[in-house]
Amino acid sequence: MKISYHGHSAIKIETNGKVIFIDPFITGNELSDLKPEEQHADAIILTHGHGDHVGDTETIAKRSDSLVIALNELAVYLGWQGLRTHSMNIGGAYTFDFGTVKYTQAYHGSAVITDKKEIIYMGMPGGVLFTAEGKTIYHAGDTALFSDMKLIGERHPIDVAFLPIGDNFTMGPEDAALAAKFLKAKMVVPIHYNTFPPIKQDPHVFVEMLDSTITGKVMNAGDILEI
């Protein structure tokens, strides 16, 4: 399985001959190394409805006929925009031809904010457990620290956890380091930092906070991890 990071919370997974994006925020993301009009995805998995996570989903999905996997309200909304969707909800899992997706809880918000100054509620936010080729990736989405991360780690051996560290909108480095300990992940990659002024962080300082049993890896946009 090949995993690449593309700034903010955007990751791309290549497995079983398929390409899967999680939270493909490219346009407006100065840290991204990608151009949305050049991207292909067989599937796009979304953690919640905020613009810095839904990002370029519509552009990529319409170009590639991607299957968009999202929590129910967001999936319904995107279906109304003409996308091909698969609705899920927290605690549910589904096995696709490229791997298994399971949604966990996350403590955050989820809404589409329109140019007409409308806020459209998109249900609950979530984290994602993605399993393929005998490996499990946890993308926490945007979340605060919560103690049930211990249960997630006990139930699902995690090879790589992508955890937000930006603070202000999500966990900061200290809480994310504790989350990594709760999850018992073999490797932790920090995400959701340095994109905007309120979430400026030094990811190397975060890595130094991690328990000695956990490998921390700072990934720059375009970096590839093979597991």
C-alpha positions in Angstrom: 0.0 0.0 0.0 1.3 3.4 -1.0 0.2 6.5 0.9 1.1 10.1 0.0 0.5 13.3 1.9 -0.6 16.5 0.1 -0.8 19.2 2.8 -3.4 20.0 5.4 -5.4 16.8 5.9 -5.3 15.5 2.3 -3.9 12.0 1.8 -3.9 9.7 -1.2 -3.9 5.9 -0.9 -3.0 3.5 -3.7 -4.0 -0.1 -3.1 -5.5 -3.0 -4.9 -5.1 -1.2 -8.2 -7.2 1.7 -7.0 -6.6 5.4 -6.0 -8.5 6.7 -2.9 -8.3 10.3 -1.6 -9.2 11.3 1.9 -10.3 15.0 2.3 -8.8 16.3 -1.0 -8.4 20.0 -0.1 -6.2 21.3 -2.9 -7.6 24.6 -4.2 -6.9 27.3 -1.6 -4.4 25.0 0.1 -1.0 26.7 -0.4 0.8 23.6 1.0 -0.6 21.3 -1.6 1.6 20.0 -4.4 -1.4 18.9 -6.6 -3.6 20.4 -9.3 -7.2 19.2 -8.9 -7.9 19.0 -12.6 -5.1 16.5 -13.0 -6.2 14.1 -10.3 -7.9 10.8 -10.7 -9.7 9.0 -7.9 -11.6 5.7 -7.9 -13.0 6.8 -4.5 -13.0 9.8 -2.2 -13.6 9.4 1.5 -14.7 12.5 3.5 -14.5 13.0 7.2 -16.9 16.0 7.4 -18.5 18.9 5.5 -16.1 21.8 6.1 -14.6 23.3 2.9 -11.0 22.6 3.9 -11.9 18.8 3.8 -14.5 18.5 1.1 -12.2 20.7 -0.9 -12.0 19.6 -4.6 -14.2 16.6 -4.2 -16.7 17.8 -6.8 -14.0 18.6 -9.4 -12.2 15.3 -9.0 -15.3 13.1 -8.7 -17.1 14.5 -11.8 -13.9 14.1 -13.8 -13.2 10.6 -12.6 -16.7 9.3 -11.8 -15.4 8.7 -8.3 -17.4 7.1 -5.6 -17.7 9.6 -2.8 -18.0 8.0 0.6 -19.3 10.2 3.4 -21.4 10.4 6.5 -25.1 10.3 5.5 -26.1 14.0 5.5 -23.0 15.0 3.6 -23.4 12.1 1.1 -27.0 13.0 0.4 -26.1 16.7 -0.2 -23.3 15.7 -2.6 -25.6 13.3 -4.3 -27.9 16.3 -5.0 -24.9 18.0 -6.7 -24.7 15.1 -9.1 -22.0 13.0 -7.5 -22.1 9.2 -7.1 -22.2 8.6 -3.4 -22.2 5.9 -0.7 -23.7 7.0 2.6 -22.4 5.7 6.0 -22.6 6.6 9.6 -20.5 6.5 12.8 -19.8 3.0 13.9 -20.6 1.5 10.6 -18.2 -0.4 8.3 -18.5 -1.4 4.6 -16.2 -3.5 2.4 -15.6 -2.1 -1.0 -13.5 -3.7 -3.8 -10.5 -1.6 -2.7 -10.8 -2.1 1.1 -12.9 -1.6 4.2 -14.1 1.8 5.5 -15.3 2.2 9.0 -16.3 5.6 10.5 -15.5 6.5 14.1 -16.7 9.4 16.1 -14.9 12.8 16.1 -15.6 15.9 18.2 -15.8 18.8 15.8 -18.5 20.4 13.6 -19.7 19.7 10.0 -21.4 22.1 7.7 -21.3 23.6 4.2 -21.0 27.4 4.4 -22.3 29.0 1.2 -21.6 32.3 -0.6 -25.1 33.4 0.4 -24.1 33.4 4.1 -26.0 30.1 4.7 -24.7 27.4 7.0 -26.0 24.0 6.0 -25.6 21.4 8.7 -24.0 18.2 7.5 -24.6 15.9 10.4 -21.8 14.5 12.6 -18.1 14.7 11.7 -16.1 11.4 11.8 -12.8 9.8 11.7 -12.0 7.0 9.2 -10.5 3.5 9.7 -9.3 2.3 6.3 -8.2 -1.4 6.0 -6.6 -3.0 2.9 -3.8 -5.5 2.2 -3.8 -6.4 5.9 -3.0 -2.9 7.0 -5.1 -0.3 8.9 -4.9 3.5 8.5 -6.7 5.8 10.9 -7.5 9.3 9.7 -8.9 11.2 12.7 -10.4 14.0 10.6 -10.8 17.1 12.7 -11.3 16.3 16.3 -10.6 17.0 19.9 -9.0 14.4 22.1 -11.5 11.9 23.5 -10.9 8.9 25.8 -12.7 6.4 23.5 -9.6 6.6 21.3 -8.4 3.9 23.7 -11.2 1.7 22.5 -10.5 2.4 18.9 -6.9 1.3 19.5 -7.9 -1.8 21.4 -10.4 -2.9 18.7 -8.3 -2.0 15.6 -4.5 -2.5 15.4 -3.4 0.7 13.6 -0.4 0.8 11.4 -0.5 4.5 10.7 -2.5 7.2 12.4 -3.0 10.7 10.8 -3.7 13.1 13.7 -4.5 16.8 13.6 -2.1 18.9 15.7 -3.0 22.5 14.7 -4.8 23.5 17.9 -7.5 26.2 17.8 -9.9 24.1 15.7 -8.7 20.7 16.7 -6.3 18.9 19.1 -3.0 20.7 19.7 0.3 18.8 19.9 0.0 17.8 23.6 -3.5 16.3 23.2 -2.5 14.7 19.9 0.5 13.0 21.6 -1.9 11.6 24.2 -4.2 10.5 21.4 -1.4 8.6 19.8 -0.7 6.8 23.1 -4.4 5.9 23.4 -4.5 4.6 19.9 -1.3 2.5 20.2 -0.5 3.3 16.6 2.7 1.9 15.2 3.4 5.2 13.4 1.8 8.7 13.7 1.8 11.4 11.0 0.8 15.0 12.0 -1.8 16.7 9.8 -4.0 19.8 9.8 -1.3 22.4 10.7 0.5 25.4 9.1 -2.2 25.9 6.4 -3.6 29.0 8.1 -2.2 31.4 10.8 -4.3 30.1 13.7 -2.9 26.6 13.3 0.8 27.2 13.0 2.8 24.4 14.6 6.2 22.8 14.5 5.5 19.1 13.6 9.0 18.1 14.7 8.2 19.3 18.3 5.1 17.2 18.2 7.1 14.1 17.1 9.4 14.6 20.1 6.4 14.5 22.4 5.4 11.0 21.3 5.8 8.0 23.5 9.1 6.1 22.8 7.1 3.1 21.6 5.6 5.2 18.7 7.3 6.2 15.5 6.5 9.7 14.5 7.0 10.8 10.9 6.7 14.3 9.5 5.5 14.2 5.9 5.8 17.2 3.5 3.5 17.6 0.5 4.3 14.9 -2.0 6.1 12.6 0.4 5.2 8.9 0.0 5.0 6.2 2.7 4.8 2.5 1.8 3.5 0.1 4.4 
